[in-house]
Amino acid sequence: MIQTFAPKRPNWQRVMITVLGLGAAAGWSMFAVAGHSAAETERQLREQVADLRAG
């Protein structure tokens, strides 16, 4: 049997690592959604400006 030499982490550290990892994933996801939303809003505003200039 292979023996690991890395010390086993206490439960509170495992919980903190999991919480921080999920928080990071959620943060990056919200950042991506916000970037997409901003691009969509900018596209709509450009269309409105083009319509106003044409009119």
CHARMM internal coordinates of N, CA and C (Angstrom, degrees):
IC EDIT
DIST 1 N 1 CA 1.4501
DIST 1 CA 1 C 1.5284
ANGL 1 N 1 CA 1 C 109.42
DIST 1 C 2 N 1.3157
ANGL 1 CA 1 C 2 N 115.84
DIHE 1 N 1 CA 1 C 2 N 139.16
DIST 2 N 2 CA 1.4640
ANGL 1 C 2 N 2 CA 120.66
DIHE 1 CA 1 C 2 N 2 CA -179.32
DIST 2 CA 2 C 1.5210
ANGL 2 N 2 CA 2 C 108.64
DIHE 1 C 2 N 2 CA 2 C -84.97
DIST 2 C 3 N 1.2989
ANGL 2 CA 2 C 3 N 115.43
DIHE 2 N 2 CA 2 C 3 N 129.95
DIST 3 N 3 CA 1.4566
ANGL 2 C 3 N 3 CA 120.51
DIHE 2 CA 2 C 3 N 3 CA -179.48
DIST 3 CA 3 C 1.5266
ANGL 3 N 3 CA 3 C 109.13
DIHE 2 C 3 N 3 CA 3 C -100.85
DIST 3 C 4 N 1.3212
ANGL 3 CA 3 C 4 N 116.40
DIHE 3 N 3 CA 3 C 4 N 132.14
DIST 4 N 4 CA 1.4673
ANGL 3 C 4 N 4 CA 119.74
DIHE 3 CA 3 C 4 N 4 CA 178.07
DIST 4 CA 4 C 1.5169
ANGL 4 N 4 CA 4 C 108.86
DIHE 3 C 4 N 4 CA 4 C -88.37
DIST 4 C 5 N 1.3070
ANGL 4 CA 4 C 5 N 115.69
DIHE 4 N 4 CA 4 C 5 N 142.65
DIST 5 N 5 CA 1.4579
ANGL 4 C 5 N 5 CA 120.73
DIHE 4 CA 4 C 5 N 5 CA -179.38
DIST 5 CA 5 C 1.5157
ANGL 5 N 5 CA 5 C 112.45
DIHE 4 C 5 N 5 CA 5 C -102.70
DIST 5 C 6 N 1.3232
ANGL 5 CA 5 C 6 N 116.33
DIHE 5 N 5 CA 5 C 6 N -4.91
DIST 6 N 6 CA 1.4602
ANGL 5 C 6 N 6 CA 119.84
DIHE 5 CA 5 C 6 N 6 CA 178.46
DIST 6 CA 6 C 1.5324
ANGL 6 N 6 CA 6 C 108.62
DIHE 5 C 6 N 6 CA 6 C -75.01
DIST 6 C 7 N 1.3268
ANGL 6 CA 6 C 7 N 116.96
DIHE 6 N 6 CA 6 C 7 N 135.57
DIST 7 N 7 CA 1.4637
ANGL 6 C 7 N 7 CA 118.61
DIHE 6 CA 6 C 7 N 7 CA 178.92
DIST 7 CA 7 C 1.5268
ANGL 7 N 7 CA 7 C 110.85
DIHE 6 C 7 N 7 CA 7 C -67.29
DIST 7 C 8 N 1.3092
ANGL 7 CA 7 C 8 N 115.63
DIHE 7 N 7 CA 7 C 8 N 143.81
DIST 8 N 8 CA 1.4617
ANGL 7 C 8 N 8 CA 120.40
DIHE 7 CA 7 C 8 N 8 CA 179.51
DIST 8 CA 8 C 1.5248
ANGL 8 N 8 CA 8 C 108.48
DIHE 7 C 8 N 8 CA 8 C -77.67
DIST 8 C 9 N 1.3327
ANGL 8 CA 8 C 9 N 116.67
DIHE 8 N 8 CA 8 C 9 N 133.12
DIST 9 N 9 CA 1.4624
ANGL 8 C 9 N 9 CA 120.98
DIHE 8 CA 8 C 9 N 9 CA -178.26
DIST 9 CA 9 C 1.5182
ANGL 9 N 9 CA 9 C 110.16
DIHE 8 C 9 N 9 CA 9 C -78.13
DIST 9 C 10 N 1.3337
ANGL 9 CA 9 C 10 N 115.88
DIHE 9 N 9 CA 9 C 10 N 145.24
DIST 10 N 10 CA 1.4699
ANGL 9 C 10 N 10 CA 118.75
DIHE 9 CA 9 C 10 N 10 CA 173.90
DIST 10 CA 10 C 1.5312
ANGL 10 N 10 CA 10 C 110.40
DIHE 9 C 10 N 10 CA 10 C -66.42
DIST 10 C 11 N 1.3069
ANGL 10 CA 10 C 11 N 116.48
DIHE 10 N 10 CA 10 C 11 N 159.59
DIST 11 N 11 CA 1.4670
ANGL 10 C 11 N 11 CA 121.07
DIHE 10 CA 10 C 11 N 11 CA -176.69
DIST 11 CA 11 C 1.5167
ANGL 11 N 11 CA 11 C 112.65
DIHE 10 C 11 N 11 CA 11 C -59.24
DIST 11 C 12 N 1.3335
ANGL 11 CA 11 C 12 N 118.18
DIHE 11 N 11 CA 11 C 12 N -39.17
DIST 12 N 12 CA 1.4604
ANGL 11 C 12 N 12 CA 119.39
DIHE 11 CA 11 C 12 N 12 CA -177.65
DIST 12 CA 12 C 1.5268
ANGL 12 N 12 CA 12 C 110.97
DIHE 11 C 12 N 12 CA 12 C -64.48
DIST 12 C 13 N 1.3297
ANGL 12 CA 12 C 13 N 117.71
DIHE 12 N 12 CA 12 C 13 N -31.96
DIST 13 N 13 CA 1.4669
ANGL 12 C 13 N 13 CA 119.74
DIHE 12 CA 12 C 13 N 13 CA 177.86
DIST 13 CA 13 C 1.5202
ANGL 13 N 13 CA 13 C 110.76
DIHE 12 C 13 N 13 CA 13 C -71.57
DIST 13 C 14 N 1.3233
ANGL 13 CA 13 C 14 N 117.10
DIHE 13 N 13 CA 13 C 14 N -38.26
DIST 14 N 14 CA 1.4617
ANGL 13 C 14 N 14 CA 120.00
DIHE 13 CA 13 C 14 N 14 CA 176.52
DIST 14 CA 14 C 1.5234
ANGL 14 N 14 CA 14 C 110.59
DIHE 13 C 14 N 14 CA 14 C -62.38
DIST 14 C 15 N 1.3233
ANGL 14 CA 14 C 15 N 116.01
DIHE 14 N 14 CA 14 C 15 N -42.10
DIST 15 N 15 CA 1.4607
ANGL 14 C 15 N 15 CA 120.30
DIHE 14 CA 14 C 15 N 15 CA 179.35
DIST 15 CA 15 C 1.5210
ANGL 15 N 15 CA 15 C 109.97
DIHE 14 C 15 N 15 CA 15 C -63.58
DIST 15 C 16 N 1.3224
ANGL 15 CA 15 C 16 N 117.19
DIHE 15 N 15 CA 15 C 16 N -43.98
DIST 16 N 16 CA 1.4658
ANGL 15 C 16 N 16 CA 120.49
DIHE 15 CA 15 C 16 N 16 CA -179.46
DIST 16 CA 16 C 1.5292
ANGL 16 N 16 CA 16 C 111.28
DIHE 15 C 16 N 16 CA 16 C -64.33
DIST 16 C 17 N 1.3201
ANGL 16 CA 16 C 17 N 117.36
DIHE 16 N 16 CA 16 C 17 N -41.40
DIST 17 N 17 CA 1.4687
ANGL 16 C 17 N 17 CA 120.64
DIHE 16 CA 16 C 17 N 17 CA 178.84
DIST 17 CA 17 C 1.5267
ANGL 17 N 17 CA 17 C 109.81
DIHE 16 C 17 N 17 CA 17 C -62.77
DIST 17 C 18 N 1.3292
ANGL 17 CA 17 C 18 N 116.41
DIHE 17 N 17 CA 17 C 18 N -42.58
DIST 18 N 18 CA 1.4644
ANGL 17 C 18 N 18 CA 120.32
DIHE 17 CA 17 C 18 N 18 CA 179.53
DIST 18 CA 18 C 1.5250
ANGL 18 N 18 CA 18 C 110.91
DIHE 17 C 18 N 18 CA 18 C -64.70
DIST 18 C 19 N 1.3330
ANGL 18 CA 18 C 19 N 116.68
DIHE 18 N 18 CA 18 C 19 N -45.47
DIST 19 N 19 CA 1.4695
ANGL 18 C 19 N 19 CA 120.86
DIHE 18 CA 18 C 19 N 19 CA -179.41
DIST 19 CA 19 C 1.5221
ANGL 19 N 19 CA 19 C 110.67
DIHE 18 C 19 N 19 CA 19 C -63.17
DIST 19 C 20 N 1.3222
ANGL 19 CA 19 C 20 N 117.05
DIHE 19 N 19 CA 19 C 20 N -44.63
DIST 20 N 20 CA 1.4674
ANGL 19 C 20 N 20 CA 120.09
DIHE 19 CA 19 C 20 N 20 CA 179.90
DIST 20 CA 20 C 1.5311
ANGL 20 N 20 CA 20 C 111.42
DIHE 19 C 20 N 20 CA 20 C -66.14
DIST 20 C 21 N 1.3197
ANGL 20 CA 20 C 21 N 116.76
DIHE 20 N 20 CA 20 C 21 N -38.02
DIST 21 N 21 CA 1.4632
ANGL 20 C 21 N 21 CA 120.17
DIHE 20 CA 20 C 21 N 21 CA 177.62
DIST 21 CA 21 C 1.5166
ANGL 21 N 21 CA 21 C 111.88
DIHE 20 C 21 N 21 CA 21 C -64.48
DIST 21 C 22 N 1.3309
ANGL 21 CA 21 C 22 N 116.21
DIHE 21 N 21 CA 21 C 22 N -45.37
DIST 22 N 22 CA 1.4696
ANGL 21 C 22 N 22 CA 119.66
DIHE 21 CA 21 C 22 N 22 CA 178.13
DIST 22 CA 22 C 1.5273
ANGL 22 N 22 CA 22 C 110.98
DIHE 21 C 22 N 22 CA 22 C -65.41
DIST 22 C 23 N 1.3257
ANGL 22 CA 22 C 23 N 116.56
DIHE 22 N 22 CA 22 C 23 N -37.74
DIST 23 N 23 CA 1.4666
ANGL 22 C 23 N 23 CA 120.09
DIHE 22 CA 22 C 23 N 23 CA 177.67
DIST 23 CA 23 C 1.5202
ANGL 23 N 23 CA 23 C 111.60
DIHE 22 C 23 N 23 CA 23 C -63.83
DIST 23 C 24 N 1.3242
ANGL 23 CA 23 C 24 N 116.44
DIHE 23 N 23 CA 23 C 24 N -40.41
DIST 24 N 24 CA 1.4685
ANGL 23 C 24 N 24 CA 120.00
DIHE 23 CA 23 C 24 N 24 CA 178.06
DIST 24 CA 24 C 1.5278
ANGL 24 N 24 CA 24 C 110.98
DIHE 23 C 24 N 24 CA 24 C -64.92
DIST 24 C 25 N 1.3232
ANGL 24 CA 24 C 25 N 116.10
DIHE 24 N 24 CA 24 C 25 N -43.64
DIST 25 N 25 CA 1.4717
ANGL 24 C 25 N 25 CA 119.81
DIHE 24 CA 24 C 25 N 25 CA 178.92
DIST 25 CA 25 C 1.5295
ANGL 25 N 25 CA 25 C 110.56
DIHE 24 C 25 N 25 CA 25 C -62.56
DIST 25 C 26 N 1.3262
ANGL 25 CA 25 C 26 N 116.43
DIHE 25 N 25 CA 25 C 26 N -42.71
DIST 26 N 26 CA 1.4676
ANGL 25 C 26 N 26 CA 119.77
DIHE 25 CA 25 C 26 N 26 CA 179.15
DIST 26 CA 26 C 1.5289
ANGL 26 N 26 CA 26 C 110.75
DIHE 25 C 26 N 26 CA 26 C -65.30
DIST 26 C 27 N 1.3166
ANGL 26 CA 26 C 27 N 117.10
DIHE 26 N 26 CA 26 C 27 N -39.99
DIST 27 N 27 CA 1.4631
ANGL 26 C 27 N 27 CA 120.73
DIHE 26 CA 26 C 27 N 27 CA 179.10
DIST 27 CA 27 C 1.5214
ANGL 27 N 27 CA 27 C 112.48
DIHE 26 C 27 N 27 CA 27 C -62.64
DIST 27 C 28 N 1.3342
ANGL 27 CA 27 C 28 N 116.46
DIHE 27 N 27 CA 27 C 28 N -46.03
DIST 28 N 28 CA 1.4578
ANGL 27 C 28 N 28 CA 119.50
DIHE 27 CA 27 C 28 N 28 CA 178.73
DIST 28 CA 28 C 1.5202
ANGL 28 N 28 CA 28 C 111.14
DIHE 27 C 28 N 28 CA 28 C -65.50
DIST 28 C 29 N 1.3237
ANGL 28 CA 28 C 29 N 116.89
DIHE 28 N 28 CA 28 C 29 N -35.60
DIST 29 N 29 CA 1.4694
ANGL 28 C 29 N 29 CA 120.24
DIHE 28 CA 28 C 29 N 29 CA 177.86
DIST 29 CA 29 C 1.5243
ANGL 29 N 29 CA 29 C 110.51
DIHE 28 C 29 N 29 CA 29 C -64.14
DIST 29 C 30 N 1.3317
ANGL 29 CA 29 C 30 N 116.76
DIHE 29 N 29 CA 29 C 30 N -44.76
DIST 30 N 30 CA 1.4665
ANGL 29 C 30 N 30 CA 119.89
DIHE 29 CA 29 C 30 N 30 CA 178.77
DIST 30 CA 30 C 1.5226
ANGL 30 N 30 CA 30 C 110.72
DIHE 29 C 30 N 30 CA 30 C -64.69
DIST 30 C 31 N 1.3284
ANGL 30 CA 30 C 31 N 117.54
DIHE 30 N 30 CA 30 C 31 N -36.68
DIST 31 N 31 CA 1.4612
ANGL 30 C 31 N 31 CA 121.46
DIHE 30 CA 30 C 31 N 31 CA 177.44
DIST 31 CA 31 C 1.5313
ANGL 31 N 31 CA 31 C 110.49
DIHE 30 C 31 N 31 CA 31 C -62.14
DIST 31 C 32 N 1.3320
ANGL 31 CA 31 C 32 N 116.88
DIHE 31 N 31 CA 31 C 32 N -42.99
DIST 32 N 32 CA 1.4585
ANGL 31 C 32 N 32 CA 120.57
DIHE 31 CA 31 C 32 N 32 CA 179.60
DIST 32 CA 32 C 1.5280
ANGL 32 N 32 CA 32 C 111.05
DIHE 31 C 32 N 32 CA 32 C -65.97
DIST 32 C 33 N 1.3258
ANGL 32 CA 32 C 33 N 117.26
DIHE 32 N 32 CA 32 C 33 N -41.51
DIST 33 N 33 CA 1.4651
ANGL 32 C 33 N 33 CA 121.05
DIHE 32 CA 32 C 33 N 33 CA 179.12
DIST 33 CA 33 C 1.5212
ANGL 33 N 33 CA 33 C 110.25
DIHE 32 C 33 N 33 CA 33 C -65.08
DIST 33 C 34 N 1.3279
ANGL 33 CA 33 C 34 N 116.96
DIHE 33 N 33 CA 33 C 34 N -41.49
DIST 34 N 34 CA 1.4629
ANGL 33 C 34 N 34 CA 120.45
DIHE 33 CA 33 C 34 N 34 CA 179.77
DIST 34 CA 34 C 1.5296
ANGL 34 N 34 CA 34 C 110.73
DIHE 33 C 34 N 34 CA 34 C -64.72
DIST 34 C 35 N 1.3234
ANGL 34 CA 34 C 35 N 117.04
DIHE 34 N 34 CA 34 C 35 N -39.21
DIST 35 N 35 CA 1.4705
ANGL 34 C 35 N 35 CA 120.26
DIHE 34 CA 34 C 35 N 35 CA 177.61
DIST 35 CA 35 C 1.5095
ANGL 35 N 35 CA 35 C 111.75
DIHE 34 C 35 N 35 CA 35 C -63.74
DIST 35 C 36 N 1.3151
ANGL 35 CA 35 C 36 N 116.36
DIHE 35 N 35 CA 35 C 36 N -42.04
DIST 36 N 36 CA 1.4668
ANGL 35 C 36 N 36 CA 120.28
DIHE 35 CA 35 C 36 N 36 CA 178.32
DIST 36 CA 36 C 1.5239
ANGL 36 N 36 CA 36 C 110.37
DIHE 35 C 36 N 36 CA 36 C -66.03
DIST 36 C 37 N 1.3202
ANGL 36 CA 36 C 37 N 116.88
DIHE 36 N 36 CA 36 C 37 N -41.46
DIST 37 N 37 CA 1.4557
ANGL 36 C 37 N 37 CA 121.30
DIHE 36 CA 36 C 37 N 37 CA -179.43
DIST 37 CA 37 C 1.5349
ANGL 37 N 37 CA 37 C 110.57
DIHE 36 C 37 N 37 CA 37 C -64.96
DIST 37 C 38 N 1.3263
ANGL 37 CA 37 C 38 N 116.53
DIHE 37 N 37 CA 37 C 38 N -40.54
DIST 38 N 38 CA 1.4630
ANGL 37 C 38 N 38 CA 119.95
DIHE 37 CA 37 C 38 N 38 CA 179.07
DIST 38 CA 38 C 1.5244
ANGL 38 N 38 CA 38 C 111.01
DIHE 37 C 38 N 38 CA 38 C -64.60
DIST 38 C 39 N 1.3227
ANGL 38 CA 38 C 39 N 116.70
DIHE 38 N 38 CA 38 C 39 N -39.29
DIST 39 N 39 CA 1.4624
ANGL 38 C 39 N 39 CA 119.90
DIHE 38 CA 38 C 39 N 39 CA 179.06
DIST 39 CA 39 C 1.5279
ANGL 39 N 39 CA 39 C 110.55
DIHE 38 C 39 N 39 CA 39 C -65.83
DIST 39 C 40 N 1.3122
ANGL 39 CA 39 C 40 N 116.36
DIHE 39 N 39 CA 39 C 40 N -39.95
DIST 40 N 40 CA 1.4715
ANGL 39 C 40 N 40 CA 120.09
DIHE 39 CA 39 C 40 N 40 CA 178.60
DIST 40 CA 40 C 1.5286
ANGL 40 N 40 CA 40 C 110.79
DIHE 39 C 40 N 40 CA 40 C -65.65
DIST 40 C 41 N 1.3161
ANGL 40 CA 40 C 41 N 117.39
DIHE 40 N 40 CA 40 C 41 N -41.85
DIST 41 N 41 CA 1.4667
ANGL 40 C 41 N 41 CA 121.50
DIHE 40 CA 40 C 41 N 41 CA 178.80
DIST 41 CA 41 C 1.5212
ANGL 41 N 41 CA 41 C 110.29
DIHE 40 C 41 N 41 CA 41 C -63.80
DIST 41 C 42 N 1.3330
ANGL 41 CA 41 C 42 N 116.53
DIHE 41 N 41 CA 41 C 42 N -42.09
DIST 42 N 42 CA 1.4613
ANGL 41 C 42 N 42 CA 119.86
DIHE 41 CA 41 C 42 N 42 CA 179.16
DIST 42 CA 42 C 1.5241
ANGL 42 N 42 CA 42 C 111.00
DIHE 41 C 42 N 42 CA 42 C -63.12
DIST 42 C 43 N 1.3305
ANGL 42 CA 42 C 43 N 116.84
DIHE 42 N 42 CA 42 C 43 N -40.49
DIST 43 N 43 CA 1.4578
ANGL 42 C 43 N 43 CA 120.57
DIHE 42 CA 42 C 43 N 43 CA 178.48
DIST 43 CA 43 C 1.5266
ANGL 43 N 43 CA 43 C 110.88
DIHE 42 C 43 N 43 CA 43 C -61.56
DIST 43 C 44 N 1.3462
ANGL 43 CA 43 C 44 N 116.86
DIHE 43 N 43 CA 43 C 44 N -43.04
DIST 44 N 44 CA 1.4638
ANGL 43 C 44 N 44 CA 120.53
DIHE 43 CA 43 C 44 N 44 CA 179.37
DIST 44 CA 44 C 1.5258
ANGL 44 N 44 CA 44 C 111.08
DIHE 43 C 44 N 44 CA 44 C -64.74
DIST 44 C 45 N 1.3197
ANGL 44 CA 44 C 45 N 117.20
DIHE 44 N 44 CA 44 C 45 N -40.51
DIST 45 N 45 CA 1.4641
ANGL 44 C 45 N 45 CA 120.08
DIHE 44 CA 44 C 45 N 45 CA 179.18
DIST 45 CA 45 C 1.5266
ANGL 45 N 45 CA 45 C 111.35
DIHE 44 C 45 N 45 CA 45 C -66.03
DIST 45 C 46 N 1.3261
ANGL 45 CA 45 C 46 N 117.07
DIHE 45 N 45 CA 45 C 46 N -38.36
DIST 46 N 46 CA 1.4640
ANGL 45 C 46 N 46 CA 120.24
DIHE 45 CA 45 C 46 N 46 CA 177.31
DIST 46 CA 46 C 1.5253
ANGL 46 N 46 CA 46 C 110.78
DIHE 45 C 46 N 46 CA 46 C -62.93
DIST 46 C 47 N 1.3287
ANGL 46 CA 46 C 47 N 116.72
DIHE 46 N 46 CA 46 C 47 N -39.24
DIST 47 N 47 CA 1.4699
ANGL 46 C 47 N 47 CA 120.17
DIHE 46 CA 46 C 47 N 47 CA 177.33
DIST 47 CA 47 C 1.5170
ANGL 47 N 47 CA 47 C 110.96
DIHE 46 C 47 N 47 CA 47 C -64.19
DIST 47 C 48 N 1.3312
ANGL 47 CA 47 C 48 N 117.55
DIHE 47 N 47 CA 47 C 48 N -40.19
DIST 48 N 48 CA 1.4749
ANGL 47 C 48 N 48 CA 120.99
DIHE 47 CA 47 C 48 N 48 CA 179.11
DIST 48 CA 48 C 1.5221
ANGL 48 N 48 CA 48 C 110.53
DIHE 47 C 48 N 48 CA 48 C -65.07
DIST 48 C 49 N 1.3284
ANGL 48 CA 48 C 49 N 116.64
DIHE 48 N 48 CA 48 C 49 N -41.69
DIST 49 N 49 CA 1.4667
ANGL 48 C 49 N 49 CA 120.00
DIHE 48 CA 48 C 49 N 49 CA 178.73
DIST 49 CA 49 C 1.5295
ANGL 49 N 49 CA 49 C 109.95
DIHE 48 C 49 N 49 CA 49 C -63.44
DIST 49 C 50 N 1.3278
ANGL 49 CA 49 C 50 N 116.27
DIHE 49 N 49 CA 49 C 50 N -42.31
DIST 50 N 50 CA 1.4665
ANGL 49 C 50 N 50 CA 119.53
DIHE 49 CA 49 C 50 N 50 CA 179.58
DIST 50 CA 50 C 1.5256
ANGL 50 N 50 CA 50 C 110.65
DIHE 49 C 50 N 50 CA 50 C -63.42
DIST 50 C 51 N 1.3334
ANGL 50 CA 50 C 51 N 117.46
DIHE 50 N 50 CA 50 C 51 N -39.72
DIST 51 N 51 CA 1.4689
ANGL 50 C 51 N 51 CA 120.91
DIHE 50 CA 50 C 51 N 51 CA 178.05
DIST 51 CA 51 C 1.5265
ANGL 51 N 51 CA 51 C 110.84
DIHE 50 C 51 N 51 CA 51 C -64.81
DIST 51 C 52 N 1.3320
ANGL 51 CA 51 C 52 N 116.96
DIHE 51 N 51 CA 51 C 52 N -40.78
DIST 52 N 52 CA 1.4644
ANGL 51 C 52 N 52 CA 120.14
DIHE 51 CA 51 C 52 N 52 CA -179.68
DIST 52 CA 52 C 1.5291
ANGL 52 N 52 CA 52 C 110.68
DIHE 51 C 52 N 52 CA 52 C -67.13
DIST 52 C 53 N 1.3205
ANGL 52 CA 52 C 53 N 116.73
DIHE 52 N 52 CA 52 C 53 N -39.03
DIST 53 N 53 CA 1.4610
ANGL 52 C 53 N 53 CA 119.27
DIHE 52 CA 52 C 53 N 53 CA 178.46
DIST 53 CA 53 C 1.5289
ANGL 53 N 53 CA 53 C 111.31
DIHE 52 C 53 N 53 CA 53 C -67.69
DIST 53 C 54 N 1.3150
ANGL 53 CA 53 C 54 N 116.56
DIHE 53 N 53 CA 53 C 54 N -36.18
DIST 54 N 54 CA 1.4585
ANGL 53 C 54 N 54 CA 120.74
DIHE 53 CA 53 C 54 N 54 CA -179.89
DIST 54 CA 54 C 1.5368
ANGL 54 N 54 CA 54 C 110.96
DIHE 53 C 54 N 54 CA 54 C -70.74
DIST 54 C 55 N 1.3505
ANGL 54 CA 54 C 55 N 115.33
DIHE 54 N 54 CA 54 C 55 N -30.52
DIST 55 N 55 CA 1.4648
ANGL 54 C 55 N 55 CA 119.42
DIHE 54 CA 54 C 55 N 55 CA -177.24
DIST 55 CA 55 C 1.4743
ANGL 55 N 55 CA 55 C 110.11
DIHE 54 C 55 N 55 CA 55 C -87.01
END
COOR INIT
IC SEED 1 N 1 CA 1 C
IC BUILD
